[in-house]
Amino acid sequence: MLIVHKYGGTSVGNLERIESVALRVSKAKKAGDDIVVVVSAMSGETNKLIAYAKHFSDTPSRREMDMLLSSGERVTAALLAIALQEMGVDAVAMTGRQAGIKTDNAHTYARIESIDPTRMQGEIAKGKVVIVAGFQGINQEGSVTTLGRGGSDLSAVAIAGSLNADACEIYSDVDGIYTTDPRIEPKAKKMDFISYDEMLELASLGAKVLQSRSVELAKKLKVKMIAKSSFSDAEGTIIGEEDKNMEAVLVSGIALDRDQARVSLREVSDRPGIAAEIFTILAEEQINVDMIIQNASSDGLTNLGFTVPQSELPRAKGIIEAFDHDIGGKDFDADICKVSIVGVGMKSHSGVAATAFSALAKENINIEMISTSEIKVSMIIAEKYAELAVRTLHNVYELDV
Amino acid sequence: MLIVHKYGGTSVGNLERIESVALRVSKAKKAGDDIVVVVSAMSGETNKLIAYAKHFSDTPSRREMDMLLSSGERVTAALLAIALQEMGVDAVAMTGRQAGIKTDNAHTYARIESIDPTRMQGEIAKGKVVIVAGFQGINQEGSVTTLGRGGSDLSAVAIAGSLNADACEIYSDVDGIYTTDPRIEPKAKKMDFISYDEMLELASLGAKVLQSRSVELAKKLKVKMIAKSSFSDAEGTIIGEEDKNMEAVLVSGIALDRDQARVSLREVSDRPGIAAEIFTILAEEQINVDMIIQNASSDGLTNLGFTVPQSELPRAKGIIEAFDHDIGGKDFDADICKVSIVGVGMKSHSGVAATAFSALAKENINIEMISTSEIKVSMIIAEKYAELAVRTLHNVYELDV
């Protein structure tokens, strides 16, 4: 089997941890598998380099930032190769360029365009463990590019796809994907399996383990991902294709996103283009709008609600308050949160949302906004009820059984 | 004019110093010259990375060491480019590879084989300051190589040669080449000019300012080097082609090397091959032999003397003491030093050496060994006379006038 391992910044956070990673890789290699390892920078390194750059400029050029930031992963890759060689494991370190990773020209958030795995394959054929510096590639003119925060996950999945690997194991400091945050609901259970689509919803709804872009790419390339802990030998959670032959689980998990603020606009003129006008201005000011809800109109007036990250509420408020026509009333609230239920089973079962609404109602939790997709239901509620809502939903869908 | 600047680790040792370098480069660019800058890693960085590698292995693979160590120069190059851009100077950072530097395959002490300056020239033509990460290139298979300690000087000279630059300014924490060490002889004077050959002798005799390999390359490529301080606006010293039309200065400088130990072998059989036998064993044990003196033989016996770095004397002593044939007497002395006078004028003037010998004799300084080349005279004396000998010679050749 050919397995791609990916170790994040915490897993390679100091020399002792790099040594542990080397031991884990060595064990996997000796068990008979071919191993390619993708590494992040040692935790703290990237932030240190960013601070260096900010010393000189608030808006450092993105091309030079890429040359700066890509150095951290190279250091880890070289050190891990040296550690493996010392253990008698034949290993070779590669930069993104050497691993054949070509990207577009969007410095600091480049997209992988292609991978030429020839050199990696040559080294694997010689029996070597290949260590690749994650998060980076080169563009057409040969300059170094980086893939954005969390980009090493993306490197790992893309490499796994290009090598037709049997699995892409993503190691971090948590041992898998849980039905909800165990710090809120101690009965939360680690899942053995979750589908790409569910994982995507959970990631976008606030679960931090896997980067959304990498899950999307894994889905596209049909790469089996496994989320595992680099600090234990626990089994981890497989992220893969939904099994069409099995009855889908109704609800897989509950996600909580506290970083939300609500903007409600009442008595908005229900004429074409008014929503477009509002959201165009917000986009121009680079304010990220998450949920958008508009109720069906009556008597030419409608209600329009949306959420933004809490840190962007003051700016959003400024813009909306300056908007002096076609809006009857404006209301802003930072003390809210978003609770979501996710599950592919919802697609074919009605009543999943109703169960959530009545469970929250029984606890006297008022739902301020609702937004649904095929496999998720998101609800905006007062922030003070966050934990209670998570535990209530976790229980009503029997996730702790 | 096209000028290459090179800044060493001390000159870019922290963010404030990088800022100063940016100001200096900006000033030079605004004065109308085209500027290419070659930078070292921030001082301490390379040693930190070496310590990281040594944590895992006493003999880390040289290929991975190159990937590891080359990261420091990239960081400096990116930061300097960002600092310049913030000052409104259009700048672009390049790795060794991007600057077109191809080397042989000797990881950690690679030799530059060729430079393709196309990309640098393109950026210069656009009016940009080009910042190149020193000390590195890539080999034929595309792996990163480094040029050995002090290799950034070499990068700078090679780049200056490939671009046909008007000068290569080497910035460090001293403001030029002195007639001798000013800490020993306060009357030492900074030279305005020194020839390549004299500089080579001075560098190999213990003057630390310029790396010998870079001076050799500058001589070969006819690159005018200028040794300057990054902490002042002083003029510096030009290292260039000896001016054949001018009468050469008799003696240019006095060098002192304290890191020497003497081995004297008496009554050595004067048969062919005995010297070869001794020095082959020393070479196999990787002991660096500096001066070697053998006197003309009489009655089938000869005296053979040589010097080694002080730290290697114990090992040399062990080897020589185990050498149990053909040698009458053995004598070892670590308390010696080497004082040298250097000057192209010696070539055409007899009596230069005699002046040195009689000046030292007048001070009752005994000369234990003498070795001469066309443009230098080196003398081994007791270490306690080191400063006195330097001042005496500096005075007798009127270097302080």
HADDOCK unambig.tbl for C-alpha pairs under 7 A between the chains (distance, minus, plus):
assign (segid A and resid 53 and name CA) (segid B and resid 79 and name CA) 6.04 0.50 0.50
assign (segid A and resid 53 and name CA) (segid B and resid 82 and name CA) 6.99 0.50 0.50
assign (segid A and resid 56 and name CA) (segid B and resid 82 and name CA) 6.64 0.50 0.50
assign (segid A and resid 56 and name CA) (segid B and resid 83 and name CA) 5.10 0.50 0.50
assign (segid A and resid 56 and name CA) (segid B and resid 86 and name CA) 6.89 0.50 0.50
assign (segid A and resid 57 and name CA) (segid B and resid 82 and name CA) 6.92 0.50 0.50
assign (segid A and resid 57 and name CA) (segid B and resid 83 and name CA) 6.82 0.50 0.50
assign (segid A and resid 57 and name CA) (segid B and resid 86 and name CA) 5.89 0.50 0.50
assign (segid A and resid 60 and name CA) (segid B and resid 82 and name CA) 5.64 0.50 0.50
assign (segid A and resid 61 and name CA) (segid B and resid 82 and name CA) 6.40 0.50 0.50
assign (segid A and resid 64 and name CA) (segid B and resid 78 and name CA) 5.05 0.50 0.50
assign (segid A and resid 64 and name CA) (segid B and resid 81 and name CA) 6.99 0.50 0.50
assign (segid A and resid 64 and name CA) (segid B and resid 82 and name CA) 6.71 0.50 0.50
assign (segid A and resid 64 and name CA) (segid B and resid 93 and name CA) 6.39 0.50 0.50
assign (segid A and resid 65 and name CA) (segid B and resid 78 and name CA) 6.83 0.50 0.50
assign (segid A and resid 67 and name CA) (segid B and resid 74 and name CA) 6.71 0.50 0.50
assign (segid A and resid 67 and name CA) (segid B and resid 78 and name CA) 6.12 0.50 0.50
assign (segid A and resid 68 and name CA) (segid B and resid 74 and name CA) 6.47 0.50 0.50
assign (segid A and resid 68 and name CA) (segid B and resid 75 and name CA) 4.93 0.50 0.50
assign (segid A and resid 68 and name CA) (segid B and resid 78 and name CA) 5.43 0.50 0.50
assign (segid A and resid 71 and name CA) (segid B and resid 71 and name CA) 5.28 0.50 0.50
assign (segid A and resid 74 and name CA) (segid B and resid 67 and name CA) 6.72 0.50 0.50
assign (segid A and resid 74 and name CA) (segid B and resid 68 and name CA) 6.48 0.50 0.50
assign (segid A and resid 75 and name CA) (segid B and resid 68 and name CA) 4.95 0.50 0.50
assign (segid A and resid 78 and name CA) (segid B and resid 64 and name CA) 5.06 0.50 0.50
assign (segid A and resid 78 and name CA) (segid B and resid 65 and name CA) 6.87 0.50 0.50
assign (segid A and resid 78 and name CA) (segid B and resid 67 and name CA) 6.15 0.50 0.50
assign (segid A and resid 78 and name CA) (segid B and resid 68 and name CA) 5.46 0.50 0.50
assign (segid A and resid 79 and name CA) (segid B and resid 53 and name CA) 6.08 0.50 0.50
assign (segid A and resid 82 and name CA) (segid B and resid 56 and name CA) 6.66 0.50 0.50
assign (segid A and resid 82 and name CA) (segid B and resid 57 and name CA) 6.96 0.50 0.50
assign (segid A and resid 82 and name CA) (segid B and resid 60 and name CA) 5.69 0.50 0.50
assign (segid A and resid 82 and name CA) (segid B and resid 61 and name CA) 6.46 0.50 0.50
assign (segid A and resid 82 and name CA) (segid B and resid 64 and name CA) 6.72 0.50 0.50
assign (segid A and resid 83 and name CA) (segid B and resid 56 and name CA) 5.14 0.50 0.50
assign (segid A and resid 83 and name CA) (segid B and resid 57 and name CA) 6.89 0.50 0.50
assign (segid A and resid 86 and name CA) (segid B and resid 56 and name CA) 6.91 0.50 0.50
assign (segid A and resid 86 and name CA) (segid B and resid 57 and name CA) 5.97 0.50 0.50
assign (segid A and resid 93 and name CA) (segid B and resid 64 and name CA) 6.45 0.50 0.50
